[in-house]
Amino acid sequence: SSRRRHTRLQGDWSSDVCSSDLISPIAAGIIALGANSIAYVAQIIRAGINAIPDGQWEAARVLGYSTPATLFYIILPQTLRNVLPALFNEVISLIKETSILGVIGVLELTKISRDMVNRTMEPFSWYIGAALIYLAITSFFTYIAHRVERKLEYDNGN
């Protein structure tokens, strides 16, 4: 039988707990990629809000809008138009960044390809296959992004 290394944790609730039982690799990957991505998304949205002219805020104030109403009905719709391309780029980057999760034991496309290369000793076909799958996924999201951008341009009257 295989023995797992146990780490003694400090605290009233502590007992012998295997460190791998604290958080699963998939949860750790979601947290890590999510924290990284949310930082970029926050900056994208902040930049989009800052790109809206101050006159928009002033006009809403003159018309009697509250700050939340101004943000929800006037600022954010304009911001969405400005930040949508960057948000789609972040989604595409996030898809590509999932390949790093294989390092912590998450079963994902690159890890599966690497495992199949180790079994079959045919790296070219497996890595090209993985690359084509990544290309198909990112191309799909790129296509959707272009369609949405064209729709927004059309609605804007350009």
C-alpha positions in Angstrom: 0.0 0.0 0.0 1.2 3.5 -0.8 1.9 5.8 2.1 1.1 9.5 1.8 3.1 12.1 3.5 1.1 13.9 6.2 1.7 17.4 7.5 0.7 18.3 11.0 -1.3 21.5 10.9 -1.5 23.9 13.8 -4.7 25.0 15.5 -7.5 23.7 17.7 -9.0 21.7 14.9 -5.8 20.2 13.7 -5.2 16.5 13.2 -3.1 14.6 10.8 -4.3 16.0 7.5 -2.7 15.2 4.2 -1.8 18.6 2.6 -3.2 17.4 -0.7 -6.6 17.0 1.0 -6.8 20.7 1.8 -7.6 21.8 -1.7 -8.0 19.9 -4.9 -5.7 20.7 -7.9 -8.7 21.9 -9.9 -9.9 24.2 -7.1 -6.3 25.6 -6.8 -6.2 26.1 -10.6 -9.5 27.9 -10.6 -8.5 30.1 -7.7 -5.1 30.9 -9.3 -6.3 31.6 -12.8 -9.4 33.4 -11.5 -7.3 35.7 -9.2 -4.9 36.5 -12.1 -7.7 37.1 -14.5 -9.9 39.2 -12.2 -7.0 41.6 -11.7 -6.8 42.2 -15.5 -10.6 42.4 -15.8 -10.8 45.0 -13.0 -8.1 47.1 -14.7 -9.9 46.8 -18.1 -13.2 48.0 -16.6 -11.5 50.8 -14.6 -9.9 52.0 -17.8 -13.2 51.8 -19.6 -15.0 53.9 -16.9 -12.1 56.4 -16.9 -12.4 56.7 -20.7 -16.0 58.1 -20.4 -15.8 61.9 -20.5 -16.6 63.8 -17.2 -19.3 65.6 -19.0 -21.4 62.4 -19.0 -21.3 62.3 -15.1 -22.1 66.1 -15.0 -25.0 65.8 -17.4 -26.5 62.9 -15.3 -26.1 64.9 -12.1 -27.9 67.9 -13.7 -30.7 65.6 -14.8 -31.1 64.4 -11.2 -29.7 60.9 -11.6 -28.2 59.4 -8.4 -24.6 58.1 -8.6 -25.7 54.4 -8.9 -28.3 55.3 -11.5 -25.7 57.3 -13.4 -23.3 54.4 -13.3 -25.9 51.8 -14.3 -27.9 53.6 -17.0 -25.3 56.0 -18.5 -21.7 55.1 -17.8 -21.6 51.3 -17.8 -23.4 50.9 -21.2 -20.8 53.2 -22.8 -18.0 51.4 -20.9 -19.2 48.0 -22.2 -18.8 49.2 -25.8 -15.2 50.3 -25.0 -14.1 47.3 -23.0 -15.7 44.4 -24.8 -12.7 43.8 -27.2 -10.3 43.7 -24.3 -12.6 41.4 -22.3 -12.8 39.0 -25.2 -9.0 39.1 -25.4 -8.8 38.2 -21.7 -11.1 35.3 -22.2 -8.9 34.0 -25.1 -5.8 34.5 -22.9 -7.4 32.6 -20.1 -8.2 29.7 -22.3 -4.6 29.5 -23.4 -3.3 29.9 -19.8 -5.2 26.8 -18.7 -2.3 24.7 -20.2 -0.2 25.6 -17.1 -2.7 23.7 -14.8 -1.1 20.4 -15.9 1.8 21.3 -13.6 -0.4 20.9 -10.5 -2.0 17.7 -11.7 -5.1 19.0 -13.4 -6.1 16.8 -16.3 -6.2 19.3 -19.2 -5.4 19.2 -22.9 -1.7 19.9 -22.7 -1.2 17.3 -19.9 -3.2 14.7 -21.8 -1.1 15.4 -24.9 2.1 15.0 -22.9 0.9 11.8 -21.3 0.0 10.4 -24.7 3.4 11.4 -26.1 5.0 9.5 -23.2 3.0 6.4 -24.1 3.2 6.4 -27.8 6.5 8.3 -28.4 4.8 10.3 -31.2 5.1 13.9 -30.1 4.3 15.5 -33.4 0.8 14.2 -33.9 -0.3 14.7 -30.3 1.1 18.2 -29.9 -0.2 19.3 -33.3 -3.6 17.9 -32.3 -3.6 19.8 -29.1 -2.5 23.0 -30.9 -5.3 22.5 -33.4 -7.9 22.1 -30.6 -6.6 25.3 -28.9 -6.7 27.0 -32.3 -10.3 26.0 -32.9 -11.4 27.1 -29.4 -9.6 30.5 -29.6 -10.8 31.0 -33.3 -14.4 30.4 -32.2 -14.1 33.1 -29.4 -12.3 35.5 -31.9 -15.2 35.0 -34.3 -17.8 35.7 -31.6 -15.8 38.8 -30.6 -15.7 40.2 -34.1 -19.5 39.6 -34.5 -20.3 41.3 -31.3 -18.0 44.3 -32.2 -19.6 44.6 -35.6 -23.1 44.5 -34.0 -22.0 47.3 -31.5 -20.6 49.4 -34.3 -23.8 49.0 -36.4 -25.9 49.9 -33.4 -23.7 53.0 -32.8 -24.4 54.2 -36.3 -20.9 53.8 -37.7 
